[in-house]
Structures are given as C-alpha cells and as structure tokens.
Amino acid sequence: MRKVVPLATKLTSFASAADSVAETLEVTLTTKRVQRLTERIGSERVTQREAAVASWEALPLVEKLAAPAGVKAPARVGVSCDGGRMQRCDLPEDAKSHWCETKVGVLMELEADSHDIDPCPHVPDKFLDLVQMEKVTREIKGSMAKGSKFARHDAASAIVESRSIESAGAVAAAREPVVAEPPEVKQRDVVASLANSETFGRQLAAQAWLLGFAAAVVKAFIADGSSTNWGIWQRYFKHLGFVPILDFIHALTYVFAAAMAGWSREEGAAVYVRWITWVWQGQVVRVIAELAARAAELGAPPPDAGETDPRQILAETLTYLTNQQSRMNYPKYRQEGLPITSSHVESTVKQINHRVKGSEKFWSESGAEALLQLRADQLSDTAPLNLFWAQRAQQTSGTRTHKRTAA
C-alpha cells in the first residue's frame, strides 16, 4: 500500500497508477483495487484530521493562542486559501452542473526578513507590460476583460498597441529594471477539502495551531476578494493577529479593466500606469477618487448593462477597491517581509486540480474527500504521511494468535 497509494494520489488516474505498479513493482492490480486501497487510506487520514479538529475545538482559548507543547512557533507565517474545481457523480438531480468547488489552503513558514523602509517602492516592470496584463486580466476576470481595448489584435491596432506599450514603458526607461523579490517560503503545508467554508475554516485553523502559527510574531492572511475567504479570516484568524492582505494581482485586474473601459488604448495605458503605481505605493484612495469622478462622468450603469459596459466595469471596480482598501497597504506589507500575492495557493490549487479535475473524472463525496486529503498530505513539506504509515504499522500487528500443532 505504501507504494500503490502515492502513485494513485499523484498520477492523473487510478488506471495510470495500476499500470505503473505493474511496470515498477511487477504486481498486477486492477484499477478498482487501486482505487479501493487509495480511498481506504484516504478515509483513515480524513478520520485523523477530523479528530485533530475536534481536539483543537475543545481547547481553552488561552491554549489556542499559544503553540502546542513541544512546537517552536515560527517567526513569520502566511496563510492563504482559494478554490478549485472537480465533478461529482452524487449531486442532487436538480443540480445545474456536476461541477463543484474544492477548498484549498496553504500554510507557509516564511523567511524572517523585515526592512526599515519599503524594499521596492517602484512598480516592477512586469506589471507595466500592458499586453501581458491584458492576458492576466482576461484569464482571471473573463468576460469583464473583453471590453478592454487591448482585446483586439488586428493589424491596424497593432501599431497603436505598440505606441501604448512604449508610452507605459517610458515610466521605467530612466532607471534600472525593477524586480520585486517575494519572501522565501521555508516550509509549506496544505489543507484541502470539499467541506463548506465554515468547516474548512476550522480545518485550516486547527492545522495552523498544530504548526505553532498562532504564536508566530508576524502573521498574514492573503486572499482574493472573495467574501468566503474573508469570512474564514474574520472567524478564525483575525483574533490571532493575522494581517489581512488582498492579493495584488486580483486588484491589478480590476484596475486594468477599469483603466481600459471607454478610453482609447493610449489614454487607457496612461491611466493604468498611474493607477497601478498608486495601488503599488499604497495610495488606493487616489485611485478611488479618480474612479468615482470617471463613473460620475459616464453615469450609473442601467439595470440591463452587460459585463463589458464601461459603466458596469467602473462601478464594479469602484465597489471592489472601496471594500478592499483596508487590505491594500502594500508598502507596509513588503516592509514587514510579507507576501502580497496569493500565488502559492493558486499554484497549489493547480497541482491538486491536475489529479482531481477533468471532464472525464466524476467523484463520490467520500472518494473525493479521501483523494483531496491524500494529495494535500503529499504536497505538505512536513510529510504527514510518513508519520501516518509508521503509526499504522505499529497499530496493525502481524503476530499470529495461534500455535501450529504437530501433524
């Protein structure tokens, strides 16, 4: 099982794992057998996780604020969460789709490194690459970005596009290239589940406590603008002193879409550079002021406004930045050595999706939960499966309880 389960957890399917077992171990197992073995072990790990959450919940508050006995609290930590996708075969008949959301959390011990001043006060050059930022905005925001003037790529507009890029690049022309160095992640642990946000929040908080995060000196919670993510922070991490940080890339996509809404490429490029510079430097209030003026100029979006209507884009961006501005003090976060993007959890979601997401993959609730737990264990630097296998071997005795009798 120690050979089969890791393969079934990491490879893209149980069938691939069965083939690999046959090739490497020279043991023939059916795909169904591999699946049952994997789900059995995953279910055991889910049971252990639930027991750990229950134990954490039963602790007095004073103990939840400290590190567990024998655990040294790290100096600087970050927690981030996001959602992935998978298909279920056991959803209600009235469900509109087989697709459902998975929840993924990353708990990071960060390299302890603070600064007397902002180590990177200028916007990195990659965020001034307008063509690349249009692609990023399109990937994250989808149809809202289609209203962008950079969405067209015909021959006539290519000349205007190059002029806009040149205009934006002029901001960085008189200085050395600017590259922001994010804090190094020393250790990563992963939590993944199909549970609702409240249950998942408890799972994430319990794991954070086990790692000593509650007693860390500097703590951050990084996420996009989803109310689900910030609800988890509000209930389980705010009272522990975790600094809330809005993912800079998500803020950038809103700013880019609004800057390009209703303006020419050249006008939008200049506005975007100005606005994203203010956001990077923690002056989002200035962006909000200009957004409000621009929104008043164009008027309120009508009830039937489409997603690409400039009035709708401006209204959504204004609401988003106004609601999130308390989580956008990026110079302070960089000075304290904290991450300002949720890239680590997003890459982790992709790693998990690689195993569980696919148009041909349909999961039961129990099977999905088992696989998500095992994949999270596999991606965790603390290697919880090593301890699990050692304990399981001790608990599963192979000693005979009867004696052979002479013939």
N, C-alpha and C positions, 0 to 999 in steps of 0.2 A: 504493500500500500504506500510506503514511503517513496517508492519510485513512480507508481502509477498516478497518484493524486497530484503531485506537482506538474506532471505533464498535462493532465486533463484540465488543470487550472490555468496553465499558461498558454497552451496551444489553442488554436481557434475553434476546435470542436472535440467532442469525445471520440469521434471516429479517427481524427488525426492522432489523438493520444493512443488509441488502440493500435494503430499502425506503428507508431514509434516504439511502443512496448514490444511489439513483435520483432522489430528490427534490432533494437538495442539490447533487450533482455532475453530475446528468443522465447518469449512466453506468449501464447495465443489467448487473448481475452476478447470476448465480444464487446461491441460498442456499449451495449446495455449494461454489461458487467462493469465496465469502466465508469459509466455514469452512476450506477448504484454505489460503488465504492466511494466515489468522489462526494456524492451527496450525503452519504453516511458520515464521512469525516467532517464535511462542512457543517452538518447539523450538530455534531458534537461541539464544534467551535462556536456555533451560534448559542448553544446552551451555556457554554462557558462565558460568553460575552454577556448574556442576559443576567447570569449570576453576578458578574462583576458590576454591572449597572445597579442591580438591586442592593449589593453591598455598599456601593457609593451613596446611593439614595438614603440608606439607613444611618449614615454617619451624622454626628452632630455638626452644626455649621462651622464651629471652630476648627474641626478636623478637615473639613472641606476646603478651608482657606490655607491649609498647610500642606507640605509634601508628605506622602506616605512614609512610614518608618523605613529607614534604610535607603531612601531615594534622595539623591542630591538634586536640589532644584537647579535647573539651568538658569543662566543669567538673562538670556534674551530669547523669546519664543514668539512664534506666529501660528495662528490657527486660521484656516481658510476652508470654505465649503462651496460646493456647486452641485449642479445636477447633470446626470447623464440620461441615456435612453435605452430601453430594451422592450421587447414584445412579450406579452403574457398570453398564455393559452387558456387561462381560467378567469378572465374578466367577465363581468355580467353581460348578458346578451344585449342589453340596451347601451353598452359602452360604444362610443363613437369610433373607437380605434383600439387596436391591440397594443398600441404603444403606451408605455407608462414611464414615469420618471424614477430614476435611481438617485440616491443622495450619496455624495462622496465628500469626505472631509480629510484634510491634511493637517497634521500637527508637526511643526518644524522647530527644531532647536537651531538657532541662528548664531553665527559667529559674532561674538561680543565685540562691537566696534562702533563707538559713537564719535561725534565730531563737535568741535566748538562752533563751527558755522556750517551752513548748507554746503556739502561737498560738491554739488553740481547745480549751481544756480541758473545755468543756461539750459534751454530745451535741447535735448540730444538731437543730432542731425536726422536720425531715422524718423523722428516724428514730424519733420519738415518735408519729408518725401511725400508729396501730395498724391501721386499715383498709388503708392503703396498704402497710404492712409485711406484712400478710397476703397481699396480692396479689403482692408481690415474692417472698415465700416460696413461694407456690403456683406461680409461673412458674418458679422455679429448682429447687425440690425436688419439685414434682409431688405424687404421692400421699402423701408424708410429711406435707405440709401439710394434707391433707384431715382429719386428726384434730384440727386447730385448732378451737377453739370459735368462732373468727371466721368459719368457713366457712359458717355458717348465716345467712341473711338474711331470715328470715320477720318478719312484723310484730311479733310478741311479743318477739323477741330484739332488735329494733332499739332498744328503749328501754334494755335492758341494755348494748347496744353503745355507745350514746351516753354512758352513765354511765362506761363503761370508758375511753372516749376522753377524757372530761372529767377523769377521775382521772389519766390519763397526762399530759394537758396541764397539770395543776397544777404539774408539775415546772418548767415553763418560764414559768409565769404571772407570777412575781415578777421577771422580768428581761427584757432586750431580746431580740428574736428572735436565735437563734444560727444562723449560716450558715457552713459550712466552705468556705474557698476553696482548691481544689486547686492544685498548682503548674502554671504555664502551660507548655504544650508548644511549644517553639520550632520543632522540626522532627521529622517522623515518617517513618520508613522501614518498609516492610512486607516480610515474607517469608511465602510460602505454598506448600504442597506436599502431595502425597499420601504422601510418604515415611514410613517408620516413625520412631519417636521418636528413635532414635539418629542416623539420617541427618539428620533435621530439626534436631536439636540442633547438628550440625556446620554446617548451613547458617546457622542463627541466629548461632552463634559466629563464623563466618567473616565474616558481614556486620557484626557488631558490631566486629570487629577493623578491617575496612576503614574504618569510620566513626570510628575512634580511641577507641572506648568502653573498651577495655582499660586505657588510660592516664588515664581520667577520674578526678577527685578523689573524687567521691561517686557511688556506683553502687547501683542497686536492681534486684531481680528480683521482679516482682509476679505472683502467680498464685492460682488457687483451690486447693483441697486435693487435686487430682489427683496421684497418685504419678507419673504420666507427666511432668507439668510439673516436679515437684521432682527427678525423675531427671535432666532436662536441666540444671537449675540445679546439681545435685551434680557432674555430669561436666564441664560446660563453663563455668560461671560462678562457682562457689564459690571456686575458687583465685584468681580475679581480684579478689576482694573485693566481689562483688555482695551487698548486704544482702538476705536473703530476707524478703518481706513477703506475708502471707496476705491475700488480697482481703477487705476488711472486710465487704462485702455478703454474701459467702458465709458468713462467720462469723455475721453477723446472722441469716440464715435458719435456721441450726441453733439459735441461741439462742431465736429467736421460737418455733420449733416445739416446743422443749423446755419453754418457759415456759407454753405453752398446753396442754400434754399432761396431761390428767387433772385440770385445775383449771377452776373457773368462769371466765367472762370477766373479771370484776372481779379475782379472785385472780391470774389469769394476766397481766393487764395490769400489775399492781403488780410481779410477779416479773420480767416482761420489762423494764420500765423500770429496775429495779435491776440486772439482769444486763447489759443493753446499756450502761448507764452505766459499769459496771466494765470491760467489754471496751474501750470507747472510751478509758478512762483507763489502760489497760494493766494492769489488775488481774484478768486472766483466771483467776488461781489461786483467787480468791474464788468465781468462778462455778463452777469445777470442784469446789470443796469443797461448795457447796450442791447441785450436780448429783449428786454422789456420795451425799450424805445422802438426797436425794429418791429416787434409784434404789434405795438400800437399803431405804427405806420401802415402795416399791411391789414390790420383789423383782425378780429376774432375769427377762428375757423367756423364755417357753418356746420350744422349737425351732420350733413352728408359729406363732409370733407374727406377725401381719400388720404391714404397714408403718405402719399408723395406731395400733397398740397403744402406749399411753403408755410402757410399759416398754421397747419396742423403740426408740422415739424418744429416750428418755432415754439408753439405752445407746449409741446411735449418736452422739449429741451429746457424751456424755462422752468417748468414744474420739476423736472428731474434735478437740475442743478440747485434750485431753491431748497428742495427736500434733502439733498445730499451735501450741502455746503459745509456742514459741521464736520464732515468726514474727509475734507479735501485740503487739509493743511500740509501739503506735500513737502515743503521745505523743512518743517519740523520733523516729519517722519524720517526724511533722509538724514537729518542731523542726528537722530536717535538710532540710526542704523537699522531701520525697519523697512520691510519691502512695501512697495506702493502698487504692485500688481498682483493679481491672483493667478499668475501664470503657472505656478507649481500645482495648484489643484486642477487647473484646466488640462495640463499635460497628464495628470494622474487619471482624470476622467477619460481621456483618450485611451490610456493604457487599459482601463477596465472595459471601456466600450469595445475595444479590439476583441475581447473574449466573449462578451455577452450580447453585443448589438449586431443585428444583421437581419435582412429581410426574410431569411430562411430560418431564423432562430426564434423559437417560441418556448417560454419557460413557465413552469408552475411557480406558485409563490414560494413554496418550500425549497424547490430546486434552485430558484434564482437567489434566494437569501443565502443558501449554502455556498453557492459559487461566488457571490459577492464577498462573503466573509473570507473565503479562502484566497481570493485574488487580493483583497486588502492586506491579509497577512503576508502574502508573497511579496507585496510591494513595500512592506514596512522594514526599515533598517534594523529594528530591534529583533527581527526574526522570531516572532512569537510561535511559529510552527515548530521550531527546534525544541522549545520547552514543552510544547504540546505532545510531540512524539515521545520525548523522554518520559513524561509523566504517564502517557498512555501505555508505554511498555511496562512500566512498573506496576500499573493497575491491572494489566492483563497478564495474569500468571499462566505459564505453560506447564506448571508442575502437575504430574499425574496424581490423582487422589486415590488410586487403587494399585494393588500389587499384582504382579503376574503370579499365577500359580503353576506349579510344575505339572507337566503333562502326565 
